[in-house]
Amino acid sequence: MNLCPKVEKAMQLLGKRWMGFAIKQFLDRPQRFSEIKAGFSISGKLLTERLKELE
């Protein structure tokens, strides 16, 4: 099946581990890095990587 390139990229991002939870954290309210990290067990390195992918 051929998808629109933008839809395909969005699906790839959403399918990554911890991405959905990171996005949900932003929907609640703006938060600092330390607040997001404290909210679930993810390494700072992986959280940084996921946030950069969302830029």
ROMARFI-602034 format. One line per 3 residues: their letters; for each residue x, y, z of N, C-alpha, C, O. Coordinates in steps of 0.001 Angstrom, whole numbers, plus 524288, in hexadecimal, padded with zeros to 5 digits. Layout:
<sites>
A) X:Y:Z:X:Y:Z:X:Y:Z:X:Y:Z | ...
</sites>
This chain:
<sites>
MNL) 80342:7FB73:80000:80000:80000:80000:80378:804D9:80000:8072A:80528:80310 | 8025C:8088B:7FCB0:80543:80D6D:7FC70:80274:81196:7FF9A:7FDD6:812A2:7FEC3 | 80543:813ED:80338:80326:81824:80668:805A4:81D4A:804D6:809E5:81D70:8029A
CPK) 802EE:8216F:80609:8052C:826A1:8056A:80A39:826C9:808A0:80A42:824E5:80D0C | 80E71:828F3:8068F:81366:82902:8096C:812FF:82B7F:80EDF:81598:829BE:81284 | 80FD0:82F7F:80F6E:80F38:83208:81488:80C5D:82E7E:81860:80DBA:82E50:81CFC
VEK) 80874:82BB7:81686:8059B:82812:819E0:80933:82390:81B61:80932:821D4:81FDD | 80C36:821B4:817AF:80FD0:81D6A:818C1:813D4:81EFA:81CE7:814EE:81BEF:82075 | 81602:823AE:81C7A:819CD:82590:8205A:81748:82614:825B4:819A3:8249F:829A2
AMQ) 81285:82822:825E8:80FBC:828A9:82AE0:80EDA:82357:82D62:80F8C:822BE:8321B | 80D59:81F83:82A4A:80C66:81A47:82C5E:81172:817CF:82E5C:8116B:8150C:8324C | 815BC:818CB:82BAA:81AC3:816B9:82D67:81C54:8191F:832A6:81E40:81667:8361E
LLG) 81B7C:81E3B:83331:81CBE:820D5:83821:81957:81ED5:83C8D:81B4F:81DA6:840C7 | 81450:81E72:83BA4:810B0:81CBC:83FB4:8119C:81717:84150:81058:81594:845B3 | 813C4:81405:83DDD:814BA:80E8B:83EFF:81998:80D85:8423C:81A78:8091E:843F6
KRW) 81CC7:81187:84315:82193:810CC:84616:82059:8105B:84BE5:81CAA:812B7:84DE4 | 82386:80D4C:84E7C:822E9:80C6B:85419:82303:81198:85714:8266C:814DB:85626 | 81F62:81258:85A8F:81EBF:816DA:85DFE:81CBD:81BC2:85B45:81BA3:81F9C:85DEE
MGF) 81C39:81BCE:85630:81A9C:8208C:8536E:81506:8221A:854D9:813F9:826AE:855E0 | 81180:81E60:854E7:80C11:81F93:85631:80B81:821E3:85B9F:80888:82595:85C68 | 80E57:81FBB:85F58:80E0F:821BD:864A6:8105D:82738:864F8:80E3F:82A90:867B2
AIK) 814A7:8282E:8623B:8170A:82D62:8623A:8133B:83162:86001:812B8:835AA:86221 | 8109C:8300F:85BD4:80CCE:833A4:8597B:80849:8349D:85D3B:80679:83909:85DC2 | 80677:83084:85FD2:8022C:83124:8638A:803A8:834EC:867EA:80062:837F5:869B2
QFL) 8088F:834C1:869A6:80A53:8384D:86DBF:809BC:83DFE:86C08:80871:84156:86F3C | 80AA7:83F20:86715:80A32:84478:86520:8048A:8462C:86493:80361:84AD4:864E4 | 8010F:84288:863C5:7FB8D:843DB:8632D:7F934:845B2:86854:7F5A3:848EC:8685D
DRP) 7FB2F:843AB:86CA9:7F92F:8452F:871C6:7FA6C:84AE2:87301:7F6F7:84DE7:87471 | 7FF5C:84C51:8726D:8012A:851A6:87378:806E5:8520D:871F8:80985:84E0F:87178 | 808DD:856BB:8713F:80E75:85754:87035:81198:8556A:874F5:81018:85656:8796E
QRF) 815EC:852C5:873E9:8191A:850A9:87823:81EDF:85144:876F6:8207F:8518A:87271 | 821DF:85177:87B0E:82792:85184:87A99:82980:84BEA:879C9:826C9:8481F:87AF5 | 82E44:84B8A:877BF:830A2:84676:876B5:83085:84303:87B93:82F07:83E73:87B4B
SEI) 83217:8452F:88000:8325F:84212:884D3:82CFB:8401F:88687:82C8C:83BE3:888C3 | 828EA:84328:88580:82399:8417B:886D9:821E5:83CE5:88371:81F7A:8392F:88551 | 8232B:83D34:87E81:821C1:838F5:87AF2:824B5:83404:87C7B:82270:82FCB:87CCF
KAG) 829CE:83497:87D6C:82D09:83016:87EC8:82B2E:82D96:883DA:82B3A:828CD:88454 | 82994:830B2:88793:827B6:82E9B:88C97:8228A:82BAB:88BF4:82133:82864:88F35 | 81FAC:82CD0:887D2:81A91:82A78:886F7:81AB9:824C4:8854F:816CF:82207:885DC
FSI) 81F14:822EB:88350:81F75:81D70:881BB:82517:81BBC:8816C:828A2:81EFA:88131 | 825EC:816AE:8816A:82B41:8148F:881AB:82DB8:81444:87C3F:82D5F:8104C:8798D | 83031:81886:87ABE:832E5:818D1:875BB:8381A:81B86:876C2:8386F:81F06:87A09
SGK) 83C17:819EB:873FE:84128:81C72:874C1:84103:821F0:8727D:83E11:8230A:86ED9 | 84430:82554:874A9:84484:82AA7:872B4:84630:82ACE:86D01:84462:82E16:869FD | 849A2:8273B:86B91:84B92:826F9:8662E:8471D:825A8:86265:8468C:82824:85E51
LLT) 843FD:821C1:863C9:83FB6:82031:86057:83B7D:8246A:8601F:83950:82572:85BF6 | 83A56:826D4:8648A:83677:82B0E:86491:8384F:82F90:86129:83543:831C5:85E2C | 83D45:830EC:8619C:83F77:8351A:85E50:83EF3:833BF:85890:83D91:83715:85562
ERL) 8400E:82EE4:85738:83FAB:82D24:851CC:83A08:82DA8:84FC8:8391F:82F8C:84B75 | 8364B:82BF3:852FD:830C7:82C35:8515A:82F01:831D6:850B6:82C32:83314:84D02 | 83099:83541:85443:82F0B:83ABF:853EC:83162:83D61:84F1B:82ECE:84094:84C9B
KEL) 83630:83C12:84DCD:838A7:83E48:84928:835D5:83C84:84439:8355F:83F7D:84079 | 833F4:837AF:8443E:83117:835B2:83FB7:82BF7:8389E:83EEF:829F7:838DE:83A91 | 829DD:83AC9:8430B:824E2:83DA1:842AF:8259F:84351:840F4:821CB:845F4:83FBB
E) 82A65:84536:840D5:82B57:84AAA:83F3D:829B1:84B9A:839AD:82A36:84FF6:837B6
</sites>
